[in-house]
Amino acid sequence: MLEHVGLLNCADTSATADAFVSYYDQSPSLDTPSLLSKLRKPTLVVMAGNDEVVVGLDKKVASFTDGKRVQMQVIEGADHTFRDLYTDDAVEAIDTFLKGAGYY
C-alpha cells in the first residue's frame, strides 16, 4: 500500500500501487471525450463551467459535438460537484435532451 498519497481529489489517502497507476494511466479507454466517436446513440455531455478538477473538458468535447448525435451543455457557474441550484440546471438540461432525443 502507498500511504499518504494524493489520488484524484484526495490529498491524503492510501492506495495500492496498481490502483494509483490505473487512475493516472493515459489509456484512451479512460478518456471520455475520445470515446464519444464510438457512441451510436444521441449523447449529451454535461459539464460545469467553473470545474477546477477537470480543466479543459469543453475544448476536448467540442471537437466531437455535432449538435445532433453528440451535444454539449455547460452549466455556467457550477463547480465540479454541481452544488446548490446548479444541480437543477443540469437536470433540466438532461430532461430537455432526453425528450428531444426521443428517449421518453
N, CA, C and O atoms as a Tinker XYZ file with bonds, in Angstrom:
   416  protein
     1  N      0.834000   -1.198000    0.000000    73     2
     2  CA     0.000000    0.000000    0.000000    64     1     3
     3  C      0.871000    1.252000    0.000000    63     2     4     5
     4  O      1.904000    1.325000    0.666000    81     3
     5  N      0.419000    2.216000   -0.761000    73     3     6
     6  CA     1.046000    3.538000   -0.719000    64     5     7
     7  C      0.265000    4.355000    0.293000    63     6     8     9
     8  O     -0.959000    4.445000    0.197000    81     7
     9  N      0.925000    4.933000    1.228000    73     7    10
    10  CA     0.283000    5.718000    2.286000    64     9    11
    11  C      0.503000    7.211000    2.046000    63    10    12    13
    12  O      1.537000    7.625000    1.523000    81    11
    13  N     -0.489000    8.004000    2.437000    73    11    14
    14  CA    -0.401000    9.471000    2.376000    64    13    15
    15  C     -0.073000    9.967000    0.964000    63    14    16    17
    16  O      0.822000   10.790000    0.771000    81    15
    17  N     -0.810000    9.455000   -0.003000    73    15    18
    18  CA    -0.610000    9.894000   -1.383000    64    17    19
    19  C     -1.803000   10.736000   -1.832000    63    18    20    21
    20  O     -2.902000   10.610000   -1.293000    81    19
    21  N     -1.576000   11.576000   -2.803000    73    19    22
    22  CA    -2.655000   12.320000   -3.436000    64    21    23
    23  C     -3.187000   11.496000   -4.600000    63    22    24    25
    24  O     -2.439000   11.131000   -5.507000    81    23
    25  N     -4.470000   11.208000   -4.570000    73    23    26
    26  CA    -5.075000   10.401000   -5.629000    64    25    27
    27  C     -6.392000   11.052000   -6.025000    63    26    28    29
    28  O     -7.306000   11.176000   -5.209000    81    27
    29  N     -6.480000   11.465000   -7.283000    73    27    30
    30  CA    -7.627000   12.214000   -7.782000    64    29    31
    31  C     -7.862000   13.420000   -6.899000    63    30    32    33
    32  O     -7.000000   14.296000   -6.834000    81    31
    33  N     -9.000000   13.503000   -6.211000    73    31    34
    34  CA    -9.311000   14.676000   -5.387000    64    33    35
    35  C     -8.942000   14.492000   -3.931000    63    34    36    37
    36  O     -9.180000   15.388000   -3.121000    81    35
    37  N     -8.374000   13.372000   -3.581000    73    35    38
    38  CA    -7.999000   13.103000   -2.194000    64    37    39
    39  C     -6.541000   13.510000   -1.979000    63    38    40    41
    40  O     -5.636000   12.987000   -2.629000    81    39
    41  N     -6.331000   14.441000   -1.066000    73    39    42
    42  CA    -4.979000   14.939000   -0.836000    64    41    43
    43  C     -4.134000   13.975000   -0.012000    63    42    44    45
    44  O     -2.910000   13.956000   -0.141000    81    43
    45  N     -4.778000   13.176000    0.833000    73    43    46
    46  CA    -4.042000   12.284000    1.725000    64    45    47
    47  C     -4.829000   10.993000    1.889000    63    46    48    49
    48  O     -5.757000   10.917000    2.694000    81    47
    49  N     -4.451000    9.987000    1.124000    73    47    50
    50  CA    -5.182000    8.725000    1.169000    64    49    51
    51  C     -4.206000    7.558000    1.044000    63    50    52    53
    52  O     -3.000000    7.756000    0.894000    81    51
    53  N     -4.736000    6.356000    1.106000    73    51    54
    54  CA    -3.953000    5.139000    0.898000    64    53    55
    55  C     -4.472000    4.451000   -0.349000    63    54    56    57
    56  O     -5.673000    4.459000   -0.619000    81    55
    57  N     -3.571000    3.860000   -1.104000    73    55    58
    58  CA    -3.979000    3.148000   -2.320000    64    57    59
    59  C     -2.910000    2.122000   -2.674000    63    58    60    61
    60  O     -1.736000    2.274000   -2.336000    81    59
    61  N     -3.347000    1.087000   -3.357000    73    59    62
    62  CA    -2.364000    0.137000   -3.866000    64    61    63
    63  C     -1.632000    0.789000   -5.034000    63    62    64    65
    64  O     -2.135000    1.728000   -5.652000    81    63
    65  N     -0.467000    0.291000   -5.321000    73    63    66
    66  CA     0.293000    0.826000   -6.450000    64    65    67
    67  C     -0.476000    0.640000   -7.751000    63    66    68    69
    68  O     -0.479000    1.527000   -8.605000    81    67
    69  N     -1.134000   -0.517000   -7.907000    73    67    70
    70  CA    -1.919000   -0.769000   -9.123000    64    69    71
    71  C     -3.063000    0.234000   -9.271000    63    70    72    73
    72  O     -3.310000    0.737000  -10.366000    81    71
    73  N     -3.757000    0.524000   -8.173000    73    71    74
    74  CA    -4.858000    1.493000   -8.226000    64    73    75
    75  C     -4.333000    2.879000   -8.581000    63    74    76    77
    76  O     -4.927000    3.591000   -9.390000    81    75
    77  N     -3.233000    3.245000   -7.977000    73    75    78
    78  CA    -2.640000    4.559000   -8.241000    64    77    79
    79  C     -2.291000    4.696000   -9.718000    63    78    80    81
    80  O     -2.647000    5.689000  -10.353000    81    79
    81  N     -1.609000    3.720000  -10.256000    73    79    82
    82  CA    -1.203000    3.767000  -11.670000    64    81    83
    83  C     -2.426000    3.759000  -12.578000    63    82    84    85
    84  O     -2.450000    4.482000  -13.575000    81    83
    85  N     -3.444000    2.957000  -12.258000    73    83    86
    86  CA    -4.616000    2.862000  -13.133000    64    85    87
    87  C     -5.371000    4.182000  -13.229000    63    86    88    89
    88  O     -5.924000    4.495000  -14.283000    81    87
    89  N     -5.407000    4.962000  -12.152000    73    87    90
    90  CA    -6.111000    6.242000  -12.190000    64    89    91
    91  C     -5.385000    7.269000  -13.041000    63    90    92    93
    92  O     -6.016000    8.183000  -13.573000    81    91
    93  N     -4.091000    7.140000  -13.178000    73    91    94
    94  CA    -3.329000    8.108000  -13.945000    64    93    95
    95  C     -2.840000    7.555000  -15.279000    63    94    96    97
    96  O     -2.019000    8.177000  -15.954000    81    95
    97  N     -3.341000    6.402000  -15.650000    73    95    98
    98  CA    -2.981000    5.786000  -16.922000    64    97    99
    99  C     -3.447000    6.675000  -18.074000    63    98   100   101
   100  O     -4.485000    7.329000  -17.970000    81    99
   101  N     -2.710000    6.702000  -19.136000    73    99   102
   102  CA    -3.058000    7.515000  -20.304000    64   101   103
   103  C     -3.849000    6.718000  -21.343000    63   102   104   105
   104  O     -3.914000    7.109000  -22.508000    81   103
   105  N     -4.438000    5.626000  -20.930000    73   103   106
   106  CA    -5.192000    4.777000  -21.843000    64   105   107
   107  C     -6.371000    5.539000  -22.453000    63   106   108   109
   108  O     -7.116000    6.198000  -21.727000    81   107
   109  N     -6.551000    5.461000  -23.769000    73   107   110
   110  CA    -7.697000    6.127000  -24.408000    64   109   111
   111  C     -9.044000    5.641000  -23.864000    63   110   112   113
   112  O    -10.036000    6.366000  -23.926000    81   111
   113  N     -9.080000    4.419000  -23.333000    73   111   114
   114  CA   -10.346000    3.909000  -22.789000    64   113   115
   115  C    -10.761000    4.627000  -21.512000    63   114   116   117
   116  O    -11.898000    4.477000  -21.065000    81   115
   117  N     -9.858000    5.406000  -20.918000    73   115   118
   118  CA   -10.182000    6.175000  -19.714000    64   117   119
   119  C    -10.438000    7.647000  -20.024000    63   118   120   121
   120  O    -10.721000    8.428000  -19.116000    81   119
   121  N    -10.343000    8.030000  -21.276000    73   119   122
   122  CA   -10.546000    9.413000  -21.692000    64   121   123
   123  C    -11.923000    9.536000  -22.344000    63   122   124   125
   124  O    -12.091000    9.215000  -23.520000    81   123
   125  N    -12.887000    9.996000  -21.584000    73   123   126
   126  CA   -14.273000   10.037000  -22.055000    64   125   127
   127  C    -14.432000   10.734000  -23.401000    63   126   128   129
   128  O    -15.113000   10.186000  -24.267000    81   127
   129  N    -13.846000   11.910000  -23.631000    73   127   130
   130  CA   -14.035000   12.540000  -24.942000    64   129   131
   131  C    -13.616000   11.664000  -26.114000    63   130   132   133
   132  O    -14.255000   11.690000  -27.165000    81   131
   133  N    -12.550000   10.889000  -25.944000    73   131   134
   134  CA   -12.104000   10.054000  -27.059000    64   133   135
   135  C    -13.070000    8.906000  -27.334000    63   134   136   137
   136  O    -13.017000    8.309000  -28.409000    81   135
   137  N    -13.939000    8.588000  -26.398000    73   135   138
   138  CA   -14.913000    7.513000  -26.593000    64   137   139
   139  C    -16.187000    8.000000  -27.294000    63   138   140   141
   140  O    -16.979000    7.184000  -27.766000    81   139
   141  N    -16.389000    9.306000  -27.367000    73   139   142
   142  CA   -17.624000    9.849000  -27.935000    64   141   143
   143  C    -17.836000    9.442000  -29.384000    63   142   144   145
   144  O    -18.975000    9.223000  -29.797000    81   143
   145  N    -16.790000    9.339000  -30.149000    73   143   146
   146  CA   -16.946000    8.993000  -31.561000    64   145   147
   147  C    -17.445000    7.561000  -31.753000    63   146   148   149
   148  O    -17.939000    7.216000  -32.827000    81   147
   149  N    -17.321000    6.736000  -30.734000    73   147   150
   150  CA   -17.761000    5.345000  -30.825000    64   149   151
   151  C    -19.232000    5.161000  -30.470000    63   150   152   153
   152  O    -19.813000    4.111000  -30.743000    81   151
   153  N    -19.830000    6.176000  -29.864000    73   151   154
   154  CA   -21.229000    6.074000  -29.460000    64   153   155
   155  C    -22.140000    6.217000  -30.664000    63   154   156   157
   156  O    -21.877000    7.034000  -31.547000    81   155
   157  N    -23.191000    5.445000  -30.711000    73   155   158
   158  CA   -24.124000    5.491000  -31.831000    64   157   159
   159  C    -25.456000    6.136000  -31.455000    63   158   160   161
   160  O    -26.226000    6.523000  -32.334000    81   159
   161  N    -25.725000    6.251000  -30.182000    73   159   162
   162  CA   -26.975000    6.858000  -29.734000    64   161   163
   163  C    -26.739000    8.326000  -29.398000    63   162   164   165
   164  O    -25.617000    8.715000  -29.074000    81   163
   165  N    -27.783000    9.138000  -29.474000    73   163   166
   166  CA   -27.638000   10.548000  -29.077000    64   165   167
   167  C    -27.088000   10.647000  -27.657000    63   166   168   169
   168  O    -27.528000    9.941000  -26.751000    81   167
   169  N    -26.124000   11.535000  -27.489000    73   167   170
   170  CA   -25.412000   11.651000  -26.222000    64   169   171
   171  C    -25.296000   13.113000  -25.831000    63   170   172   173
   172  O    -25.026000   13.974000  -26.668000    81   171
   173  N    -25.505000   13.381000  -24.545000    73   171   174
   174  CA   -25.326000   14.723000  -24.005000    64   173   175
   175  C    -24.197000   14.685000  -22.988000    63   174   176   177
   176  O    -24.194000   13.854000  -22.080000    81   175
   177  N    -23.248000   15.580000  -23.145000    73   175   178
   178  CA   -22.171000   15.725000  -22.172000    64   177   179
   179  C    -22.468000   17.004000  -21.393000    63   178   180   181
   180  O    -22.498000   18.096000  -21.959000    81   179
   181  N    -22.688000   16.852000  -20.085000    73   179   182
   182  CA   -22.968000   17.995000  -19.218000    64   181   183
   183  C    -21.710000   18.279000  -18.419000    63   182   184   185
   184  O    -21.145000   17.383000  -17.792000    81   183
   185  N    -21.276000   19.528000  -18.445000    73   183   186
   186  CA   -20.070000   19.885000  -17.696000    64   185   187
   187  C    -20.268000   21.176000  -16.928000    63   186   188   189
   188  O    -21.110000   22.004000  -17.275000    81   187
   189  N    -19.478000   21.331000  -15.880000    73   187   190
   190  CA   -19.548000   22.504000  -15.018000    64   189   191
   191  C    -18.660000   23.614000  -15.576000    63   190   192   193
   192  O    -17.499000   23.384000  -15.915000    81   191
   193  N    -19.217000   24.808000  -15.664000    73   191   194
   194  CA   -18.486000   25.944000  -16.204000    64   193   195
   195  C    -17.304000   26.378000  -15.359000    63   194   196   197
   196  O    -16.341000   26.937000  -15.884000    81   195
   197  N    -17.363000   26.126000  -14.043000    73   195   198
   198  CA   -16.274000   26.508000  -13.143000    64   197   199
   199  C    -15.570000   25.285000  -12.569000    63   198   200   201
   200  O    -15.100000   25.317000  -11.431000    81   199
   201  N    -15.493000   24.224000  -13.336000    73   199   202
   202  CA   -14.851000   22.991000  -12.874000    64   201   203
   203  C    -13.346000   23.208000  -12.793000    63   202   204   205
   204  O    -12.703000   23.513000  -13.797000    81   203
   205  N    -12.790000   23.051000  -11.605000    73   203   206
   206  CA   -11.350000   23.193000  -11.416000    64   205   207
   207  C    -10.665000   21.836000  -11.285000    63   206   208   209
   208  O     -9.454000   21.760000  -11.081000    81   207
   209  N    -11.452000   20.764000  -11.404000    73   207   210
   210  CA   -10.899000   19.410000  -11.321000    64   209   211
   211  C    -10.634000   18.860000  -12.718000    63   210   212   213
   212  O     -9.555000   18.335000  -12.993000    81   211
   213  N    -11.624000   18.986000  -13.595000    73   211   214
   214  CA   -11.489000   18.524000  -14.977000    64   213   215
   215  C    -11.397000   19.777000  -15.849000    63   214   216   217
   216  O    -12.402000   20.277000  -16.354000    81   215
   217  N    -10.204000   20.256000  -16.008000    73   215   218
   218  CA    -9.963000   21.508000  -16.723000    64   217   219
   219  C     -9.820000   21.224000  -18.223000    63   218   220   221
   220  O     -9.135000   20.281000  -18.620000    81   219
   221  N    -10.471000   22.044000  -19.044000    73   219   222
   222  CA   -10.335000   21.938000  -20.493000    64   221   223
   223  C    -11.242000   20.913000  -21.144000    63   222   224   225
   224  O    -11.099000   20.627000  -22.332000    81   223
   225  N    -12.175000   20.355000  -20.382000    73   223   226
   226  CA   -13.072000   19.347000  -20.949000    64   225   227
   227  C    -13.899000   19.929000  -22.088000    63   226   228   229
   228  O    -14.141000   19.245000  -23.083000    81   227
   229  N    -14.333000   21.171000  -21.962000    73   227   230
   230  CA   -15.150000   21.785000  -23.007000    64   229   231
   231  C    -14.417000   21.803000  -24.349000    63   230   232   233
   232  O    -15.031000   21.570000  -25.390000    81   231
   233  N    -13.142000   22.071000  -24.333000    73   231   234
   234  CA   -12.365000   22.101000  -25.578000    64   233   235
   235  C    -12.206000   20.697000  -26.163000    63   234   236   237
   236  O    -12.262000   20.518000  -27.380000    81   235
   237  N    -12.007000   19.706000  -25.298000    73   235   238
   238  CA   -11.874000   18.334000  -25.783000    64   237   239
   239  C    -13.180000   17.836000  -26.390000    63   238   240   241
   240  O    -13.179000   17.215000  -27.453000    81   239
   241  N    -14.296000   18.109000  -25.713000    73   239   242
   242  CA   -15.590000   17.610000  -26.161000    64   241   243
   243  C    -16.070000   18.360000  -27.396000    63   242   244   245
   244  O    -16.730000   17.772000  -28.252000    81   243
   245  N    -15.755000   19.638000  -27.505000    73   243   246
   246  CA   -16.244000   20.461000  -28.613000    64   245   247
   247  C    -15.906000   19.861000  -29.968000    63   246   248   249
   248  O    -16.694000   19.978000  -30.907000    81   247
   249  N    -14.763000   19.227000  -30.087000    73   247   250
   250  CA   -14.379000   18.666000  -31.388000    64   249   251
   251  C    -15.220000   17.448000  -31.770000    63   250   252   253
   252  O    -15.201000   17.024000  -32.925000    81   251
   253  N    -15.953000   16.884000  -30.816000    73   251   254
   254  CA   -16.791000   15.717000  -31.098000    64   253   255
   255  C    -18.273000   16.061000  -31.232000    63   254   256   257
   256  O    -19.068000   15.229000  -31.670000    81   255
   257  N    -18.645000   17.282000  -30.855000    73   255   258
   258  CA   -20.058000   17.644000  -30.894000    64   257   259
   259  C    -20.487000   17.984000  -32.308000    63   258   260   261
   260  O    -19.750000   18.610000  -33.072000    81   259
   261  N    -21.695000   17.558000  -32.637000    73   259   262
   262  CA   -22.256000   17.879000  -33.941000    64   261   263
   263  C    -23.653000   18.481000  -33.806000    63   262   264   265
   264  O    -24.308000   18.765000  -34.809000    81   263
   265  N    -24.110000   18.675000  -32.563000    73   263   266
   266  CA   -25.428000   19.256000  -32.333000    64   265   267
   267  C    -26.572000   18.284000  -32.484000    63   266   268   269
   268  O    -27.716000   18.623000  -32.181000    81   267
   269  N    -26.289000   17.093000  -32.943000    73   267   270
   270  CA   -27.332000   16.081000  -33.117000    64   269   271
   271  C    -26.999000   14.842000  -32.301000    63   270   272   273
   272  O    -27.615000   14.588000  -31.266000    81   271
   273  N    -26.022000   14.072000  -32.772000    73   271   274
   274  CA   -25.686000   12.828000  -32.079000    64   273   275
   275  C    -24.955000   13.110000  -30.767000    63   274   276   277
   276  O    -25.260000   12.487000  -29.750000    81   275
   277  N    -24.011000   14.024000  -30.773000    73   275   278
   278  CA   -23.285000   14.402000  -29.556000    64   277   279
   279  C    -23.503000   15.882000  -29.300000    63   278   280   281
   280  O    -23.176000   16.731000  -30.129000    81   279
   281  N    -24.064000   16.172000  -28.131000    73   279   282
   282  CA   -24.317000   17.554000  -27.739000    64   281   283
   283  C    -23.579000   17.844000  -26.437000    63   282   284   285
   284  O    -23.270000   16.939000  -25.662000    81   283
   285  N    -23.308000   19.117000  -26.218000    73   283   286
   286  CA   -22.597000   19.541000  -25.025000    64   285   287
   287  C    -23.398000   20.647000  -24.359000    63   286   288   289
   288  O    -23.903000   21.551000  -25.024000    81   287
   289  N    -23.509000   20.567000  -23.039000    73   287   290
   290  CA   -24.191000   21.606000  -22.269000    64   289   291
   291  C    -23.289000   22.020000  -21.115000    63   290   292   293
   292  O    -22.963000   21.200000  -20.258000    81   291
   293  N    -22.888000   23.267000  -21.088000    73   291   294
   294  CA   -22.068000   23.797000  -19.999000    64   293   295
   295  C    -23.000000   24.500000  -19.021000    63   294   296   297
   296  O    -23.765000   25.382000  -19.409000    81   295
   297  N    -22.933000   24.109000  -17.762000    73   295   298
   298  CA   -23.720000   24.762000  -16.713000    64   297   299
   299  C    -22.829000   25.841000  -16.107000    63   298   300   301
   300  O    -21.975000   25.571000  -15.263000    81   299
   301  N    -23.055000   27.070000  -16.563000    73   299   302
   302  CA   -22.227000   28.194000  -16.124000    64   301   303
   303  C    -22.367000   28.407000  -14.623000    63   302   304   305
   304  O    -23.469000   28.354000  -14.076000    81   303
   305  N    -21.247000   28.647000  -13.972000    73   303   306
   306  CA   -21.227000   28.908000  -12.535000    64   305   307
   307  C    -21.081000   27.661000  -11.679000    63   306   308   309
   308  O    -20.718000   27.757000  -10.507000    81   307
   309  N    -21.360000   26.492000  -12.246000    73   307   310
   310  CA   -21.283000   25.248000  -11.478000    64   309   311
   311  C    -19.830000   24.833000  -11.261000    63   310   312   313
   312  O    -18.971000   25.039000  -12.119000    81   311
   313  N    -19.574000   24.235000  -10.075000    73   311   314
   314  CA   -18.257000   23.662000   -9.848000    64   313   315
   315  C    -18.312000   22.165000  -10.154000    63   314   316   317
   316  O    -19.329000   21.679000  -10.648000    81   315
   317  N    -17.265000   21.447000   -9.878000    73   315   318
   318  CA   -17.160000   20.041000  -10.247000    64   317   319
   319  C    -18.308000   19.180000   -9.717000    63   318   320   321
   320  O    -18.678000   18.189000  -10.346000    81   319
   321  N    -18.867000   19.548000   -8.579000    73   319   322
   322  CA   -19.917000   18.729000   -7.961000    64   321   323
   323  C    -21.329000   19.274000   -8.192000    63   322   324   325
   324  O    -22.287000   18.725000   -7.649000    81   323
   325  N    -21.479000   20.325000   -8.974000    73   323   326
   326  CA   -22.792000   20.902000   -9.296000    64   325   327
   327  C    -23.595000   21.192000   -8.027000    63   326   328   329
   328  O    -24.759000   20.805000   -7.925000    81   327
   329  N    -22.985000   21.861000   -7.081000    73   327   330
   330  CA   -23.654000   22.162000   -5.805000    64   329   331
   331  C    -24.806000   23.147000   -5.997000    63   330   332   333
   332  O    -24.884000   23.892000   -6.974000    81   331
   333  N    -25.688000   23.104000   -5.011000    73   331   334
   334  CA   -26.808000   24.027000   -4.885000    64   333   335
   335  C    -27.742000   23.931000   -6.094000    63   334   336   337
   336  O    -28.058000   22.830000   -6.543000    81   335
   337  N    -28.178000   25.056000   -6.613000    73   335   338
   338  CA   -29.166000   25.048000   -7.686000    64   337   339
   339  C    -28.588000   24.649000   -9.038000    63   338   340   341
   340  O    -29.335000   24.471000  -10.000000    81   339
   341  N    -27.275000   24.507000   -9.123000    73   339   342
   342  CA   -26.670000   24.073000  -10.382000    64   341   343
   343  C    -27.084000   22.645000  -10.726000    63   342   344   345
   344  O    -27.118000   22.266000  -11.896000    81   343
   345  N    -27.394000   21.864000   -9.708000    73   343   346
   346  CA   -27.906000   20.510000   -9.957000    64   345   347
   347  C    -29.213000   20.595000  -10.724000    63   346   348   349
   348  O    -29.433000   19.835000  -11.667000    81   347
   349  N    -30.081000   21.515000  -10.324000    73   347   350
   350  CA   -31.360000   21.695000  -11.020000    64   349   351
   351  C    -31.133000   22.088000  -12.477000    63   350   352   353
   352  O    -31.835000   21.605000  -13.365000    81   351
   353  N    -30.168000   22.949000  -12.725000    73   351   354
   354  CA   -29.861000   23.353000  -14.099000    64   353   355
   355  C    -29.399000   22.155000  -14.926000    63   354   356   357
   356  O    -29.785000   22.004000  -16.085000    81   355
   357  N    -28.570000   21.308000  -14.319000    73   355   358
   358  CA   -28.098000   20.112000  -15.023000    64   357   359
   359  C    -29.257000   19.160000  -15.305000    63   358   360   361
   360  O    -29.347000   18.601000  -16.398000    81   359
   361  N    -30.138000   18.973000  -14.335000    73   359   362
   362  CA   -31.289000   18.080000  -14.514000    64   361   363
   363  C    -32.200000   18.608000  -15.619000    63   362   364   365
   364  O    -32.694000   17.829000  -16.434000    81   363
   365  N    -32.422000   19.897000  -15.656000    73   363   366
   366  CA   -33.253000   20.487000  -16.715000    64   365   367
   367  C    -32.629000   20.258000  -18.093000    63   366   368   369
   368  O    -33.330000   19.919000  -19.046000    81   367
   369  N    -31.323000   20.441000  -18.195000    73   367   370
   370  CA   -30.639000   20.221000  -19.475000    64   369   371
   371  C    -30.764000   18.766000  -19.903000    63   370   372   373
   372  O    -31.005000   18.479000  -21.075000    81   371
   373  N    -30.600000   17.855000  -18.962000    73   371   374
   374  CA   -30.709000   16.426000  -19.260000    64   373   375
   375  C    -32.125000   16.070000  -19.665000    63   374   376   377
   376  O    -32.327000   15.322000  -20.622000    81   375
   377  N    -33.109000   16.597000  -18.947000    73   375   378
   378  CA   -34.514000   16.325000  -19.261000    64   377   379
   379  C    -34.866000   16.817000  -20.667000    63   378   380   381
   380  O    -35.506000   16.101000  -21.438000    81   379
   381  N    -34.452000   18.022000  -20.990000    73   379   382
   382  CA   -34.711000   18.582000  -22.315000    64   381   383
   383  C    -34.057000   17.728000  -23.396000    63   382   384   385
   384  O    -34.665000   17.455000  -24.432000    81   383
   385  N    -32.826000   17.311000  -23.155000    73   383   386
   386  CA   -32.121000   16.466000  -24.115000    64   385   387
   387  C    -32.834000   15.129000  -24.304000    63   386   388   389
   388  O    -33.056000   14.696000  -25.434000    81   387
   389  N    -33.185000   14.487000  -23.218000    73   387   390
   390  CA   -33.840000   13.165000  -23.305000    64   389   391
   391  C    -35.159000   13.240000  -24.060000    63   390   392   393
   392  O    -35.466000   12.368000  -24.873000    81   391
   393  N    -35.941000   14.287000  -23.790000    73   391   394
   394  CA   -37.203000   14.466000  -24.505000    64   393   395
   395  C    -36.951000   14.695000  -26.000000    63   394   396   397
   396  O    -37.607000   14.089000  -26.847000    81   395
   397  N    -36.004000   15.569000  -26.311000    73   395   398
   398  CA   -35.709000   15.885000  -27.702000    64   397   399
   399  C    -35.116000   14.718000  -28.467000    63   398   400   401
   400  O    -35.302000   14.618000  -29.680000    81   399
   401  N    -34.410000   13.840000  -27.785000    73   399   402
   402  CA   -33.797000   12.691000  -28.440000    64   401   403
   403  C    -34.740000   11.517000  -28.527000    63   402   404   405
   404  O    -34.393000   10.473000  -29.079000    81   403
   405  N    -35.945000   11.683000  -27.980000    73   403   406
   406  CA   -36.948000   10.615000  -28.066000    64   405   407
   407  C    -36.754000    9.486000  -27.075000    63   406   408   409
   408  O    -37.282000    8.391000  -27.267000    81   407
   409  N    -36.000000    9.744000  -26.013000    73   407   410
   410  CA   -35.812000    8.692000  -25.012000    64   409   411
   411  C    -37.069000    8.496000  -24.172000    63   410   412   413
   412  O    -37.267000    7.419000  -23.609000    81   411
   413  N    -37.918000    9.512000  -24.075000    73   411   414
   414  CA   -39.230000    9.382000  -23.422000    64   413   415
   415  C    -40.141000   10.491000  -23.873000    63   414   416
   416  O    -41.290000   10.560000  -23.439000    81   415
